[in-house]
Amino acid sequence: MDLNPGDGLLIADVQNDFLPGGALGVLRGDEVVPILNLYMAAFGLRGLPIFASRDWHPANHCSFREQGGIWPVHCVAGTNGAEFHPDFHLPPSTIVISKATDPKKEAYSAFEGTTLDEHLRETGVRRLFIGGLATDYCVLNTVRDAIKRSYAVCLLMDGIRAVNLKPDDGRKAEEEMIRLGAVPFRLENLAS
């Protein structure tokens, strides 16, 4: 499969707090970094748009346990935990989408409460290649919303990892995304 005009890359939340050792570290989450760097290089070489979402929480976000949520404090705006992983090489042209910035609203999807859809339409994106962290939360909800908005979606199977609060959460999320119409995709499927 080759990349064409109308294709865009969207990478969810490759932030320090979601990587091993972070406040909400995803097991083997760091393994996606070199793979996603290769995807970004491929999109960059073809002049195709790259988007990166990030949790950018206020310190009193409703998802935090202290506020009655289910998660430890993570990805507080402006902290080291909210920064992208240092080995994650976003090109300067990357459009960064900050989400979950309202203290009273959870937002797993990169579309929820953001300008992502407008940016995609302005850049002519019709097919989204989606990867990042975590499979069973932000990737799943972003894929659901992309499909609801009539984007074709390719799911980067080698560029996702799951939180797995329950052992099968990641697998179930992958199955749901594929059932909804996401096409499973791996780096080796990319025409060189």
Secondary structure by P-SEA (a helix, b strand, c coil): ccccccbbbbbccccccccccccccccccccaaaaaaaaaaaaaaabbbbbbbbbccccccccccccccccccccccccccccccccccccccbbbbbccccccccccccccccaaaaaaaaaccccccccccccccaaaaaaaaaaaabbbbbbccccccccccccaaaaaaaaaaaaabbbbbccccccc
